[in-house]
Amino acid sequence: AYWGSPLFWAAKGWVIMDDISLPIVGEGDAEPNDTFVEQLCAGAEAAVRYVEERGLGERGRIAVGGHSYGAFMTAHLLSHTELFKAGIARSGAYNRTLTPFSFQAESRNMWEATDTYITMSPLMHADKLAKSGGKLLLIHGQEDQNPGTYPMQSERYFAALKGFGAECKLVTLPLERHSYLAEESILHMLHEQEEWLESV
């Protein structure tokens, strides 16, 4: 199975919601990212309510995770909600000022939408994550070639979280790029994720 498959976790007895949709949209002339955090949190609230209504979990005892843009979303959810006990963020971008000429669905540059770039940078909310009691495992390939997710993104974010006293850990995978390929790296990633989840 693919290394990101939920089967690994399901086989260990975890309830998994995989690839849920958290749409970020703009109404009328509004730009979607101008209300990104609010929309993301509302979508996560709906997902958690769905799990709770079926008796499969409860807020504050759920973990959230993602890779790349999903890692970025994970960091925001831990900073802006109390829905999740812990998170796992792999190869993410946490400081949008380091991608000043657009990213993902954001076509405006940082000088045109400065407030949006700042608000959409989890680094700027490191204090909130620490105060929320959220716990975050960061994993990053040391040779990440993606221009938006250089390893520095995780290193600086980790330093900010530690500076505010957040419970967090940074794991870097030698010789790995944006997607991890070596069997040793994948097994180590799975080990770190399982240890993290079992510890919180």
C-alpha positions, -999 to 999 in steps of 0.1 A, spaced: 0 0 0 10 36 -6 29 49 25 3 76 31 -25 51 31 -49 52 61 -48 14 61 -17 15 84 -37 34 110 -70 15 105 -51 -18 110 -40 -4 144 -76 4 155 -77 41 147 -107 57 132 -96 75 101 -112 103 81 -91 105 49 -91 132 23 -120 152 37 -130 182 18 -125 216 34 -134 240 6 -122 276 7 -144 298 -15 -149 334 -23 -184 349 -27 -190 377 -52 -159 398 -55 -144 384 -23 -110 366 -26 -112 331 -10 -80 335 10 -92 367 27 -114 344 49 -92 313 47 -88 307 85 -125 312 92 -136 288 64 -110 262 73 -121 262 110 -158 260 101 -150 230 78 -130 212 105 -158 219 130 -183 202 106 -159 172 102 -155 168 139 -192 171 145 -197 143 119 -174 120 138 -190 128 172 -225 123 160 -215 88 150 -199 80 183 -165 75 167 -145 102 185 -147 134 204 -132 169 201 -100 173 221 -91 136 215 -86 137 178 -54 142 158 -51 160 125 -24 157 99 -14 165 64 14 168 39 25 200 21 -7 222 19 -23 197 44 6 204 68 -1 241 65 -38 235 72 -29 213 102 -8 241 117 -37 265 113 -62 242 129 -41 237 159 -36 274 162 -72 285 157 -93 258 172 -94 235 202 -109 206 182 -77 186 180 -53 172 207 -23 168 183 -12 172 148 13 158 123 26 182 96 49 169 69 68 191 45 47 222 49 50 260 43 45 280 75 57 315 65 38 328 34 61 359 32 87 334 18 65 328 -12 57 365 -19 46 361 -55 16 338 -50 10 303 -37 -16 276 -42 -49 294 -51 -36 328 -41 -28 348 -73 -21 382 -56 14 390 -45 23 399 -10 23 436 -17 -12 435 -30 -25 413 -1 -1 419 28 -27 412 55 -37 379 38 -1 367 36 5 375 72 -28 359 84 -22 328 63 13 323 79 11 298 108 44 312 119 26 344 129 3 324 151 29 302 169 19 318 202 -17 307 197 -8 271 191 13 271 223 -15 287 243 -41 262 229 -21 233 243 -19 217 208 10 194 202 27 193 168 51 168 151 69 184 121 85 161 95 105 175 66 128 161 39 163 177 42 165 181 4 130 194 -2 133 211 -36 98 226 -37 102 264 -38 74 269 -13 85 243 12 122 245 17 133 228 49 138 262 64 100 265 67 98 238 93 130 248 110 119 284 116 84 273 126 97 248 151 120 274 166 91 298 170 69 271 186 97 261 210 102 298 218 66 300 230 69 267 249 47 246 226 50 208 228 65 200 194 91 179 177 110 183 144 122 153 125 142 158 93 147 129 68 182 128 52 184 130 14 146 132 11 128 157 -11 92 169 -10 79 134 -12 97 107 7 110 76 -13 136 56 7 122 26 26 142 37 57 127 72 56 91 59 52 95 34 80 111 61 102 83 85 94 57 59 103 75 51 136 77 88 145 41 94 137 29 64 158 52 73 187 38 108 186 2 98 185 7 72 213 24 98 235 -4 124 235 
